[in-house]
Amino acid sequence: MFGKIDTVHMTVTSLERSRHWYEEKLELKQVFDSGTYKVFKLGTGETTLTLQEGEVRPSSVKPILFSDALEETRLKLVKKGVEASEVKMEGEVTYFEFWDPDGNGFEVCHYMND
């Protein structure tokens, strides 16, 4: 029925400000610009991140990104001024959370047995 998750859609209050933030802070590459939304490549996978300007609403849904270098990734984001939680551990998974300027949440994880 479904082949894959094609994109993760997030609403932001300012498309241009967010484009700059995602490129500078997260080092994401913009791969498409429709004029009303912008699409970014996420790592080596096929799933993209789509940003569209509109009303931002709180959500319990958040993308979970993977990093082979969790602590280094967190420190790099913090040095760039990104609000990030401390690293937490649940079983074999370590992770931290961070937020974009509109409060959209992300999680970054690493599996201890990797």
PASEBA-1860 file (N, C-alpha, C; in nm, 3 decimals):
! residues 114
1> MFGKIDTV> 0.082/-0.119/0.000/0.000/0.000/0.000/0.087/0.127/0.000 ~ 0.182/0.136/0.094/0.272/0.252/0.101/0.415/0.205/0.077 ~ 0.490/0.282/0.002/0.627/0.243/-0.029/0.731/0.303/0.063 ~ 0.701/0.424/0.115/0.799/0.492/0.200/0.737/0.619/0.257 ~ 0.805/0.680/0.351/0.769/0.816/0.393/0.841/0.908/0.295 ~ 0.764/0.986/0.221/0.822/1.072/0.118/0.885/1.197/0.177 ~ 0.810/1.266/0.264/0.861/1.390/0.322/0.802/1.410/0.460 ~ 0.870/1.487/0.542/0.817/1.532/0.671/0.783/1.679/0.651
9> HMTVTSLE> 0.659/1.716/0.678/0.611/1.852/0.655/0.607/1.928/0.787 ~ 0.663/2.049/0.787/0.660/2.135/0.905/0.616/2.274/0.863 ~ 0.536/2.336/0.950/0.492/2.473/0.927/0.584/2.567/1.004 ~ 0.621/2.677/0.941/0.707/2.778/1.002/0.644/2.916/0.982 ~ 0.681/3.011/1.066/0.621/3.145/1.056/0.685/3.230/0.946 ~ 0.811/3.204/0.914/0.880/3.280/0.809/0.963/3.183/0.726 ~ 0.924/3.164/0.602/0.991/3.067/0.516/1.138/3.105/0.491 ~ 1.166/3.231/0.465/1.304/3.273/0.438/1.392/3.264/0.563
17> RSRHWYEE> 1.340/3.308/0.676/1.418/3.299/0.800/1.447/3.153/0.831 ~ 1.348/3.067/0.813/1.365/2.924/0.841/1.461/2.860/0.742 ~ 1.454/2.897/0.615/1.547/2.844/0.516/1.691/2.872/0.561 ~ 1.714/2.995/0.599/1.848/3.034/0.644/1.889/2.953/0.768 ~ 1.799/2.939/0.865/1.828/2.868/0.989/1.860/2.720/0.961 ~ 1.777/2.654/0.880/1.799/2.512/0.851/1.927/2.488/0.772 ~ 1.960/2.582/0.683/2.085/2.567/0.608/2.206/2.595/0.697 ~ 2.201/2.702/0.777/2.315/2.741/0.859/2.333/2.652/0.981
25> KLELKQVF> 2.228/2.633/1.057/2.239/2.560/1.184/2.244/2.409/1.166 ~ 2.159/2.356/1.076/2.150/2.210/1.059/2.229/2.160/0.939 ~ 2.283/2.252/0.861/2.363/2.218/0.743/2.284/2.133/0.644 ~ 2.154/2.161/0.631/2.071/2.090/0.534/2.080/2.160/0.399 ~ 2.070/2.082/0.294/2.077/2.136/0.158/1.937/2.146/0.101 ~ 1.902/2.267/0.055/1.772/2.286/-0.011/1.778/2.221/-0.148 ~ 1.678/2.137/-0.179/1.677/2.068/-0.308/1.561/2.111/-0.397 ~ 1.466/2.187/-0.342/1.353/2.233/-0.423/1.291/2.355/-0.357
33> DSGTYKVF> 1.245/2.448/-0.440/1.176/2.568/-0.392/1.059/2.594/-0.485 ~ 0.937/2.578/-0.434/0.817/2.599/-0.515/0.774/2.745/-0.514 ~ 0.833/2.822/-0.424/0.786/2.958/-0.401/0.697/2.966/-0.279 ~ 0.621/2.860/-0.253/0.535/2.856/-0.133/0.586/2.755/-0.030 ~ 0.675/2.666/-0.070/0.738/2.574/0.025/0.878/2.542/-0.023 ~ 0.962/2.497/0.072/1.101/2.463/0.041/1.127/2.321/0.091 ~ 1.204/2.244/0.014/1.233/2.105/0.046/1.383/2.090/0.069 ~ 1.417/2.018/0.177/1.556/1.996/0.216/1.587/1.847/0.221
41> KLGTGETT> 1.709/1.812/0.183/1.757/1.674/0.193/1.800/1.649/0.337 ~ 1.762/1.532/0.388/1.798/1.491/0.524/1.898/1.375/0.515 ~ 2.023/1.400/0.538/2.122/1.293/0.543/2.131/1.214/0.414 ~ 2.152/1.082/0.429/2.171/0.995/0.313/2.044/0.924/0.270 ~ 1.937/0.937/0.346/1.812/0.870/0.311/1.734/0.942/0.203 ~ 1.619/0.886/0.168/1.533/0.943/0.064/1.433/1.044/0.119 ~ 1.400/1.034/0.247/1.298/1.121/0.306/1.350/1.264/0.311 ~ 1.263/1.358/0.274/1.299/1.500/0.276/1.222/1.572/0.386
49> LTLQEGEV> 1.263/1.695/0.411/1.194/1.784/0.504/1.135/1.898/0.423 ~ 1.004/1.920/0.434/0.936/2.027/0.362/0.891/2.133/0.460 ~ 0.932/2.257/0.436/0.891/2.370/0.518/0.792/2.455/0.440 ~ 0.682/2.492/0.507/0.581/2.577/0.446/0.539/2.682/0.546 ~ 0.523/2.805/0.498/0.484/2.914/0.586/0.337/2.903/0.623 ~ 0.307/2.929/0.750/0.169/2.924/0.797/0.164/2.935/0.948 ~ 0.049/2.899/1.003/0.030/2.902/1.148/0.096/2.779/1.210 ~ 0.188/2.805/1.302/0.258/2.696/1.370/0.174/2.653/1.490
57> RPSSVKPI> 0.144/2.524/1.497/0.066/2.469/1.608/0.150/2.368/1.684 ~ 0.138/2.365/1.816/0.213/2.265/1.894/0.176/2.123/1.848 ~ 0.275/2.035/1.845/0.252/1.898/1.801/0.333/1.802/1.887 ~ 0.276/1.685/1.910/0.350/1.581/1.981/0.430/1.496/1.883 ~ 0.411/1.519/1.754/0.484/1.447/1.650/0.613/1.522/1.619 ~ 0.724/1.448/1.613/0.851/1.513/1.578/0.938/1.414/1.502 ~ 1.015/1.465/1.407/1.108/1.378/1.336/1.218/1.331/1.431 ~ 1.259/1.206/1.413/1.372/1.153/1.489/1.484/1.126/1.389
65> LFSDALEE> 1.592/1.200/1.404/1.708/1.189/1.317/1.811/1.097/1.381 ~ 1.898/1.036/1.302/2.001/0.946/1.354/2.137/1.011/1.336 ~ 2.225/0.991/1.434/2.363/1.039/1.424/2.459/0.933/1.477 ~ 2.567/0.910/1.403/2.673/0.820/1.450/2.758/0.887/1.558 ~ 2.749/1.018/1.568/2.830/1.095/1.663/2.738/1.187/1.743 ~ 2.660/1.129/1.831/2.554/1.201/1.901/2.606/1.319/1.983 ~ 2.704/1.295/2.069/2.757/1.403/2.155/2.816/1.516/2.071 ~ 2.892/1.481/1.967/2.954/1.582/1.882/2.847/1.663/1.807
73> TRLKLVKK> 2.742/1.594/1.762/2.633/1.661/1.692/2.564/1.760/1.785 ~ 2.538/1.719/1.908/2.473/1.808/2.005/2.560/1.930/2.032 ~ 2.688/1.908/2.058/2.779/2.020/2.087/2.788/2.116/1.969 ~ 2.791/2.063/1.848/2.796/2.148/1.729/2.672/2.236/1.720 ~ 2.554/2.177/1.746/2.430/2.254/1.742/2.429/2.362/1.850 ~ 2.469/2.325/1.971/2.470/2.421/2.083/2.565/2.537/2.051 ~ 2.682/2.507/1.995/2.777/2.613/1.958/2.720/2.707/1.854 ~ 2.627/2.656/1.773/2.562/2.739/1.671/2.440/2.812/1.726
81> GVEASEVK> 2.414/2.797/1.857/2.304/2.868/1.920/2.170/2.796/1.916 ~ 2.171/2.668/1.885/2.047/2.590/1.880/2.011/2.544/2.021 ~ 1.885/2.563/2.061/1.837/2.516/2.190/1.828/2.364/2.187 ~ 1.902/2.297/2.275/1.906/2.150/2.277/1.904/2.100/2.421 ~ 1.839/1.985/2.440/1.835/1.923/2.572/1.968/1.853/2.600 ~ 1.982/1.806/2.721/2.096/1.720/2.755/2.074/1.584/2.689 ~ 2.180/1.506/2.676/2.169/1.371/2.622/2.102/1.283/2.726 ~ 2.007/1.203/2.682/1.934/1.110/2.769/1.956/0.969/2.719
89> MEGEVTYF> 1.930/0.871/2.806/1.947/0.731/2.767/1.824/0.653/2.808 ~ 1.772/0.573/2.716/1.662/0.481/2.743/1.699/0.347/2.684 ~ 1.734/0.252/2.771/1.776/0.121/2.721/1.903/0.134/2.640 ~ 1.897/0.088/2.516/2.013/0.090/2.426/2.018/0.215/2.338 ~ 1.929/0.311/2.364/1.922/0.430/2.280/1.962/0.554/2.360 ~ 2.053/0.634/2.305/2.082/0.766/2.361/2.023/0.868/2.264 ~ 1.980/0.981/2.318/1.915/1.081/2.233/1.916/1.217/2.300 ~ 1.891/1.318/2.219/1.865/1.452/2.271/1.760/1.517/2.181
97> EFWDPDGN> 1.701/1.623/2.232/1.600/1.696/2.155/1.652/1.835/2.124 ~ 1.602/1.893/2.016/1.629/2.034/1.987/1.509/2.093/1.916 ~ 1.508/2.228/1.908/1.392/2.299/1.855/1.436/2.406/1.757 ~ 1.355/2.426/1.653/1.382/2.535/1.560/1.326/2.665/1.618 ~ 1.345/2.779/1.552/1.298/2.906/1.608/1.147/2.915/1.630 ~ 1.069/2.830/1.561/0.924/2.830/1.578/0.877/2.729/1.682 ~ 0.970/2.658/1.745/0.934/2.560/1.846/0.906/2.421/1.791 ~ 0.929/2.399/1.661/0.915/2.265/1.604/1.024/2.177/1.664
105> GFEVCHYM> 0.985/2.062/1.719/1.080/1.976/1.787/1.137/1.866/1.700 ~ 1.262/1.831/1.729/1.332/1.721/1.665/1.397/1.638/1.775 ~ 1.427/1.514/1.743/1.505/1.429/1.831/1.619/1.372/1.748 ~ 1.734/1.356/1.810/1.849/1.293/1.745/1.885/1.173/1.830 ~ 1.896/1.055/1.767/1.922/0.933/1.844/2.045/0.859/1.793 ~ 2.093/0.769/1.878/2.202/0.679/1.845/2.178/0.550/1.922 ~ 2.198/0.437/1.855/2.181/0.307/1.919/2.315/0.263/1.976 ~ 2.317/0.225/2.103/2.441/0.192/2.172/2.514/0.074/2.108
113> ND> 2.442/-0.020/2.047/2.507/-0.138/1.990/2.555/-0.113/1.847 ~ 2.540/0.009/1.795/2.590/0.041/1.660/2.736/0.079/1.667
END
